[in-house]
Amino acid sequence: MHADKEQLKDKEFLDRLFPIRQEPVNTDKAWEQLNSRLASDGLLPAQGQPPAKSLFPVWMRVAASIALLAVAGTLLFTHILNRKVPDIFAVNTTTDNQTLVQFLHDGSVVYLAENTRLSYPERFNTKNRRVSLEGEAFFEVTGNEEQPFLIETRQATIQVLGTSFNLKSDGEDHFELYVEEGRVRVSPRLTGTRSMELEQGEMLVYSGERFERSRPQDQDLSAWRMSRMHFKDEPLENVLLVINRNFGARLQADPSISQRRLTVTFYRNSIPTIVELIGISMNLEVEEKADSVILFKQKL
């Protein structure tokens, strides 16, 4: 599966994350300030004296007003440009039958199915961790009660504190959410629909008319994410973290090589095959230690 990081050009999503207030320019106040300054510098006639026509003609007053407006507009524009707005990235998957494993800044892991788009800031702000999803993805969210994780879709906003769940949002009329662990809160955009909380094993489906809640018998609805995992330019440490979590393995990397980057796809491979693939592709030595620990280290 191919995935490209690019600067997000979706203005609506950017404005929602980082709103910018633009105050109107008060021309009367600006003129009063200029008039006061001219008076303090002795450039205006004293009270009771006839004004000197050649000192400050009408055209000069108009020109000064225009100049003030231009300066105010320039300062506002400069202020907007100098705002430190985090970069917004978009990860897009293609039609290939692969699952892209994407790590976010907070340590959360997102498994992206084919034809999926995930938009997120380079770094989350201090209030929340907000992303946008179109398509299907499985989320493993790092817990942080003071910084809730929010997912924006066309149909609803999903809020989580620390959990794992499968989310599918296709177009305007299809939405599926299955909670594998933990608890999530769903706030539908549909008028008149209240927010609801889902627990482990519950599912919420929207088909264009209403949201329906159920507890499906099939508890393996998110197993698709492990069948063909693709890592693109990820640190070895991150790759091993995902493998250990999904397969119950105990793979470790020597600190000296833990940040070396790897691009690889695992297609229904067993742990021995995965270990062999990593060792060969990165030219590493594999050492079997006690308690079933397998250590990757640099060859001597």
Buried (B, 14 or more C-beta within 10 A) or exposed (E): BEBEBEEBEEEEBBEEBBEEEEEEBEEEEBBEEBBEEBEEEEEBEEEEEEEEEEEBEEEEEEEBBEEBEEEBEEEBEEEEEEEEBBEBBBBBBBEBEBBBBBBBEBEBBBBBBBBBBBBBBEEBEEEBBBBBBBBBBBBBBBBBEEBBBBBBBBBBBBBBBBBBBBBBBBEEEBBBBBBBEBBBBBEBEEEEBEEBEBEBEBBBBBEEEEBEEEEEEEEEBBEBBBEBBBBBEBBBBBBBBBBBEBBEBBBBBBEEBBEBEBEBBBEEBEBEEBBEBBBEEBEBEBEEEEEEEBBBBEEE
